[in-house]
């Protein structure tokens, strides 16, 4: 709660004998629109990624967490604790096929802790992975890739007066395309509607990989619908 300034207290005391008028003064002071506190910061864009930071860690993640693919929509979760990273890739190995793939990987050890430049003496560089692969309809994969493209191609830096919290979870999105520079974007610490929808879509891809084969057709339709909604909403927002 905001503490009253000295001059406010002094004026209130001068009205002490008038009782009700003093209470009215206090109410007006504390409820004046000019003194309303600003709402929480929300950014509905991804944030640029510094690809030059922690290059050893980035190379290890690329090698261990993502399957080789020319065209792929990818997401990497880096936890704030020392738990292992997780990643999802949506890709089509052959453009003529109607079936593409989703791969989910989870590191049993924290790769950043093993390969970070701040920890060069790690005793072991061996990382065991949990991996799940599933086929997904090509229309769904292409919708996901287009949703990724709409988001990672419109990154914005934080405003100068906003300081993101330290040691929070990092959610990094990337898009690989043939004959094009890879695109990257990181979810802001407090995202709006589009960022929230993208994060939920990424989690649905994890569930898709971990679900029984009989449930995947229904999940694929949901994923494709959600991806198309992101595409439409991003089109309305523009840059």
Secondary structure, DSSP 8 states (H G I E B T S, - for coil): -----HHHHHHHHHTGGGTHHHHHHHHHHHH-GGG-------B-S-B---TTSSHHHHHHHHHHHS---SSEEEEEEE-SSSS--EEEEEE-SSTT-SEEEEEEEEESS-HHHHH-TT-TT-S-----EEEEEEEEEHHHHHHHHHHHHHHHTS-----TT----TT--EEEEEEE-TTS--EEEE--SSB-HHHHHHHHHHHHHHHHHHS-HHHHHHHHHHHHHHHHHHHHHHHHH--
